[in-house]
Amino acid sequence: MTFWVVHGLLEKHDLDPDNTRIKILKSSTTDVLGGTSAQLLHGEIMTVTELLYGMMLPSGNDAA
């Protein structure tokens, strides 16, 4: 569902996922969400593509 929503927003606003950057505002939500993690760091800046990869391949809940 998260991928579907992000994909729709990228299309709606004509954004390139390789050039759209997101700043990580919280270092980890693992303690809240549980499950797997992509080990994102507070203040790190990543592209949408990198976050989607982290969400889908290693199944990182924090990337979602």
Summary of the structure (lengths in Angstrom):
residues: 64
radius of gyration: 11.7
end to end distance: 9.8
largest distance: 34.6
contacts: 155
relative contact order: 0.24
helix: 38%
strand: 9%
